[in-house]
Amino acid sequence: MTTPLHRELAGELRRRIRSGDIAVGESLPSESQLCQEFSVSRGPIRQALAALRDEGLIGGGKGKRPVVLDAVPSQPFESFLSFTRRAEITGHVPGQQLQEIALRKPDPTTAAALQLEPDALVVQLLRLRLLDGRPAMLERMTYREQVGRPLMDADLNSGSIYAYLTGQGVDLHAARHTFDAVAANATDAQLLDVDAGAPLLRERRVTTDSVGTPLECSEDRYRPDVATVTVTNTRSSRADLTRSGTAWTGEFTPSAAAEIAGA
């Protein structure tokens, strides 16, 4: 599939911002300069700049040259649930290796989080996520039985579980994310290639449908040299909105410009 031109342009400008070639506070080239550089019309340039504005990377407009506001793109709900989409947004190649998937009874804490009876069944999986072929994150995901059963027959080494489930019509509507630090256990150490006891960035997540029923309870553990978390709070006339994103840093990018802000 051919990537739309405006996405290619946005990706190149995003790369320059993330690498520091265009620093925070600096202006981007004018539309006419970008048109000349990339040999394109103004339409794709304006679409690319609009995408960067939506991500919070640049400001300006209305006759003023865009100015770099941040080096870490904010991301929509869909990409925040999807490791695959986050990696693609930030210019990396995602990968995955399924370690285990099983149908079993949940422990009491998981049953409570999913609002299930103690004798209910859930689908649990353990999957290693890769960035550019290197270990990045370990997923421990638990789904209500009716949601997770299709995963047992799916190719979970092919891409995003979030994309697969939404494609199956699963109503993944809202998610609550909690971030903290945790010491690597033996499984973490082996699969993430870190020492036992090494600090990992942990994300705990409960995902609900549009009526508030919890469908997923998961725990992701990231190598701390791979991922940081940024949060941008935007106040609107409708309500207080929070825009969150995970940025890949450390060895996997040319710059570690993101800051850890919690979530």
FENNORCOR-V836097 format. One record per backbone hydrogen bond with DSSP energy under -1.0 kcal/mol. NH is the residue of the N-H (numbers start at 1). CO is the residue of the C=O. E is the energy in kcal/mol with one decimal. If there is no record, write none. Layout:
BEGIN
NH_CO_E / NH_CO_E
END
This chain:
BEGIN
8_4_-1.8 / 9_5_-2.4 / 10_6_-2.4 / 11_7_-2.5 / 12_8_-2.0 / 13_9_-2.4 / 14_10_-2.7 / 15_11_-2.1 / 16_12_-2.0 / 17_13_-2.0 / 18_14_-2.8 / 19_15_-2.3 / 21_16_-1.3 / 22_16_-1.7 / 25_68_-2.6 / 26_23_-2.3 / 28_66_-2.9 / 34_30_-2.6 / 35_31_-2.7 / 36_32_-2.1 / 37_33_-2.6 / 38_34_-2.6 / 39_35_-1.0 / 40_35_-1.5 / 46_42_-2.9 / 47_43_-2.1 / 48_44_-2.4 / 49_45_-2.5 / 50_46_-2.2 / 51_47_-1.9 / 52_48_-1.8 / 53_49_-2.1 / 54_50_-2.3 / 55_51_-1.4 / 56_53_-1.5 / 57_52_-2.1 / 59_67_-2.4 / 64_61_-1.2 / 67_59_-1.7 / 68_26_-2.8 / 69_57_-3.4 / 70_57_-1.5 / 74_55_-3.2 / 80_76_-1.9 / 81_77_-1.5 / 86_82_-2.3 / 87_83_-2.6 / 88_84_-2.1 / 89_85_-2.5 / 90_86_-1.9 / 91_88_-1.3 / 92_87_-2.8 / 95_130_-1.8 / 97_128_-2.5 / 99_126_-2.9 / 100_126_-1.7 / 102_124_-2.6 / 104_122_-2.3 / 111_107_-2.7 / 112_108_-2.2 / 113_109_-2.1 / 114_110_-2.2 / 116_111_-2.9 / 120_117_-1.9 / 122_104_-2.9 / 123_143_-2.4 / 124_102_-2.8 / 125_141_-2.3 / 126_100_-2.6 / 127_139_-2.1 / 128_97_-2.5 / 129_137_-3.6 / 130_95_-2.5 / 131_134_-2.5 / 132_93_-3.1 / 134_131_-1.8 / 136_129_-2.6 / 137_129_-1.6 / 138_221_-2.4 / 139_127_-3.3 / 140_219_-1.9 / 141_125_-2.2 / 142_217_-1.2 / 143_123_-2.6 / 144_215_-2.0 / 145_121_-1.1 / 148_144_-2.9 / 149_145_-2.3 / 151_148_-1.6 / 152_149_-1.5 / 153_150_-1.1 / 156_154_-1.2 / 158_155_-1.3 / 164_160_-1.7 / 165_161_-3.0 / 166_162_-2.5 / 167_163_-1.9 / 168_164_-1.1 / 169_166_-1.4 / 170_165_-2.4 / 172_170_-1.6 / 173_171_-1.1 / 173_208_-2.2 / 174_208_-1.9 / 176_206_-2.4 / 178_204_-2.6 / 180_202_-2.0 / 182_200_-2.0 / 184_198_-2.5 / 189_185_-2.8 / 190_186_-2.2 / 191_187_-2.4 / 192_188_-2.9 / 194_189_-1.4 / 197_184_-2.6 / 198_195_-2.1 / 200_182_-2.8 / 201_222_-2.1 / 202_180_-3.2 / 203_220_-3.0 / 204_178_-3.0 / 205_218_-2.4 / 206_176_-1.8 / 207_216_-2.0 / 208_174_-3.0 / 209_213_-2.0 / 212_209_-1.9 / 215_207_-3.1 / 216_207_-1.6 / 217_142_-2.7 / 218_205_-2.7 / 219_140_-2.6 / 220_203_-3.0 / 221_138_-2.3 / 222_201_-3.3 / 223_136_-2.5 / 226_223_-1.8 / 227_223_-1.4 / 228_247_-2.3 / 230_245_-2.2 / 232_243_-3.0 / 234_241_-1.9 / 236_239_-1.6 / 241_234_-2.2 / 243_232_-2.8 / 245_230_-2.0 / 247_228_-2.3 / 249_226_-2.9 / 252_249_-1.3 / 253_250_-1.5 / 261_229_-2.4
END
